[in-house]
């Protein structure tokens, strides 16, 4: 009977230790996923920002090309505005 009680107590302690280990793994996994989610959000935000910047550059470049294609007469008003600001 005493042997049976010791075995039950030992199994109980092993189960408690295993549960504590699983909880620790669960906490570590949650922390890792939280960090990774933050990293992925940062990467996505950076990519999104760069796409917006590329779109703006493309628009400005198209406007620049259109002005250049119109020739020197089209550029003079812009130059006069720029000189007046200084």
C-alpha positions, 0 to 999 in steps of 0.5 A: 500500500505504501509503495502504491502511495509513493508511486502515485505521489511520484507520478503526481509530481512528474505530472506537475513538473511536466505541466509547468514545463509546458506552461513555460514553453507556451509562455516562450512561444507567445513571447516569440510570436508577439515579437515576430508579429511586431517585426512583420508589422514593421517590415510591412509598414516599411514596404508600404511606405517605400511603395508610396514613395516610389509612386510619388517619385514616379508621378513627379518624374512624369510631371518633370518629363512632361515639362521638359518635353514642352521645351524651354518656353514651358520651363521659364514660368517655373524658373521665375517662380523659383527665383522669386522665392529666393 
